[in-house]
Amino acid sequence: MTKIWIDAGHGGKDSGATGNGLVEKNWVLAIAKQLQTELVNAGFEVGMTRTNDTFLELSERAKKANGFKADLFLSIHFNAGGGKGYEDYIYTSTPAKTAEIQKTIHKNVIARITKHDMRDRGMEKANFAVLRETAMDAILLEAGFCDTTDATILKSPVYQQDFCAGIVAGVKDIFGSGVTKYQAGKFSTSNDAISGKNIKGYLAAGTKVFVYKETEKTLNITTTKGIPGSWVLKTEVNTGKR
Ligand SMILES: [Zn+2]
């Protein structure tokens, strides 16, 4: 099963950025928990740096994720310093694969947050400890600025939901969705899946799949991205919000 590490920035004695009534350590913890729920529902195994208001050194965060053998490290933050917009960071020297992952996450997040008037500050690189010391692909997300008009956006539950949804969609794009709950029946057509007729086999629990096509009640899922696969009932598979 694909393992995702969620690193809620700051905590305990380290509040992170503050402004307009927002406290970074609290905001990012709420987001981290929401992300945890959504990623677990989508079939991922999730590890967390912290699930309450505790302080951890940066190296300790990376160490925990390395011990968990995560496939991806997501560090959640917001910004201060007078700017506006969303940005994300990967380490200064990374394999091309990490840059691709950043592109995928960035694209999915931006697609869902620009309607909130959150600006796109672009994809950045930085020598941050959590990016440097993690053994897996790692990305740090800055959700907006707490000390400008971005604060109103950050406070919006709809923005928070869309921000999370963007990350989850990006992770699914990268790793596919794990079918975890059920053995889903495989059918040649969407109608067959609905009627339950002409079953041509089963998709085992834990299979990694990508969604090729979607109808109201069914999904066409495939193990090879971009190539049509088999039809299954949505109620048979566990792919997050579907
Ligand atoms: Zn921060």
Boltz pocket constraint, residues with backbone or C-beta under 6 A from the ligand:
constraints:
  - pocket:
      binder: B
      contacts: [[A, 9], [A, 10], [A, 16], [A, 17], [A, 24], [A, 76], [A, 77], [A, 78]]
      max_distance: 6.0
